[in-house]
Amino acid sequence: MSADVSLSKEEFELFRELIKKYSGITLGDAKSYLVESRLRPLLKASGSATYKEFYQKTLDRKSGWLEKIIDAMTTNETLWFRDRSPFIILDEVILPELLKSVKTRKIRFWSAGCSTGQEPYSIAITIFEYCKKHPEATPSRFEILGTDISPSALFTAIAGRYEGLSISRGMDQSLLTRYFDKDGRTYEIKKEVKALVKFKQLNLQDSFALLGRFDVIFCRNVAIYFSDDFKRKLFKKFHQALYPHGYFFLGSAENLRGFSEDFEALQHKQSFYYRAK
Ligand SMILES: C[S@@+](CC[C@H](N)C(=O)[O-])C[C@H]1O[C@@H](n2cnc3c(N)ncnc32)[C@H](O)[C@@H]1O
């Protein structure tokens, strides 16, 4: 097999359809290079001479190649306290409000498309910091679910171990000292923070029925990869998964305009977030 085997237009179309069908990720015409480069290691590992031959192997679902392709095609870019403002809104608006209004059950958060865990752990740290300032509140009143389609991202999330850029991006030195155990160059999120967060593999195309309901859903920088039609269906399902008047966060460059009428936009300082109508 030649090391520089390339992806033809026809082969690109085959993989593009496959990826869309099984993940909802919609690739534009210019993304042929991305498919080629991300799938090349898998093509080699499968011993295929061409992308077409590799594609044929993926049709045998028991082979496991499909899951590996979807994993390779996801973009797991993330950082701690991404954009800051959602975590400020949690601290200044949502946590005090929920602690007052929810008395008889846990307060539930969902980080949908949580990648390697920085988002749900940032929520957990925000809760711990809030409880430190307000001793009447306790972290045990909260639970956080992180879900993602990508098994390799979830593997890191569950381990809660980070090093290099993955620990430094967005992380404040005092929080690093307070909420992580250092082991050589690796930082592991402390047990008590980890205890608040459960992880589960979930394709957002699938049913949310078994997840229960949530007070706050984060789905940030995930739906940007989906078709308009999938976004509409997804936002409807999030609305159904929220308790009445539950909160919803998108990424700072995303909004619901044209995709959902089920939420009202709220503003805190310079930032926007949503609440279920
Ligand atoms: C760019 S990351 C965003 C991580 C985090 N929410 C943030 O804003 O930093 C997008 C994540 O969405 C996940 N994803 C893509 N398609 C998905 C799907 N159909 N179901 C569940 N997760 C998906 C990817 O695996 C990836 O980890």
The ligand as an SDF file (V2000), in Angstrom:
LIG
                    3D

 27 29  0  0  0  0  0  0  0  0999 V2000
  -15.7750   21.2140   19.8700 C   0  0  0  0  0  0  0  0  0  0  0  0
  -16.2530   20.0200   21.0600 S   0  0  0  0  0  0  0  0  0  0  0  0
  -17.0820   21.0430   22.2460 C   0  0  0  0  0  0  0  0  0  0  0  0
  -16.7160   20.6910   23.6620 C   0  0  0  0  0  0  0  0  0  0  0  0
  -17.3370   21.6070   24.7280 C   0  0  0  0  0  0  0  0  0  0  0  0
  -18.7710   21.5480   24.6820 N   0  0  0  0  0  0  0  0  0  0  0  0
  -16.8280   23.0260   24.5970 C   0  0  0  0  0  0  0  0  0  0  0  0
  -17.5910   23.9000   24.1810 O   0  0  0  0  0  0  0  0  0  0  0  0
  -15.6550   23.2700   24.8830 O   0  0  0  0  0  0  0  0  0  0  0  0
  -17.6030   19.2060   20.2000 C   0  0  0  0  0  0  0  0  0  0  0  0
  -17.9230   17.8330   20.7790 C   0  0  0  0  0  0  0  0  0  0  0  0
  -19.1630   17.3780   20.2120 O   0  0  0  0  0  0  0  0  0  0  0  0
  -19.0820   15.9700   20.0770 C   0  0  0  0  0  0  0  0  0  0  0  0
  -20.0910   15.4870   19.1010 N   0  0  0  0  0  0  0  0  0  0  0  0
  -20.1090   15.6670   17.7520 C   0  0  0  0  0  0  0  0  0  0  0  0
  -21.1670   15.0380   17.2050 N   0  0  0  0  0  0  0  0  0  0  0  0
  -21.8360   14.4450   18.2330 C   0  0  0  0  0  0  0  0  0  0  0  0
  -23.0210   13.6640   18.3060 C   0  0  0  0  0  0  0  0  0  0  0  0
  -23.7520   13.3280   17.2260 N   0  0  0  0  0  0  0  0  0  0  0  0
  -23.4160   13.2210   19.5230 N   0  0  0  0  0  0  0  0  0  0  0  0
  -22.7090   13.5430   20.6420 C   0  0  0  0  0  0  0  0  0  0  0  0
  -21.5860   14.2840   20.6400 N   0  0  0  0  0  0  0  0  0  0  0  0
  -21.1520   14.7400   19.4430 C   0  0  0  0  0  0  0  0  0  0  0  0
  -17.6510   15.7330   19.6300 C   0  0  0  0  0  0  0  0  0  0  0  0
  -17.2280   14.4120   19.8760 O   0  0  0  0  0  0  0  0  0  0  0  0
  -16.8760   16.7840   20.4280 C   0  0  0  0  0  0  0  0  0  0  0  0
  -16.3230   16.2350   21.5940 O   0  0  0  0  0  0  0  0  0  0  0  0
  1  2  1  0
  2  3  1  0
  2 10  1  0
  3  4  1  0
  4  5  1  0
  5  6  1  0
  5  7  1  0
  7  8  2  0
  7  9  1  0
 10 11  1  0
 11 12  1  0
 11 26  1  0
 12 13  1  0
 13 14  1  0
 13 24  1  0
 14 15  1  0
 14 23  1  0
 15 16  2  0
 16 17  1  0
 17 18  1  0
 17 23  2  0
 18 19  1  0
 18 20  2  0
 20 21  1  0
 21 22  2  0
 22 23  1  0
 24 25  1  0
 24 26  1  0
 26 27  1  0
M  CHG  2   2   1   9  -1
M  END
$$$$
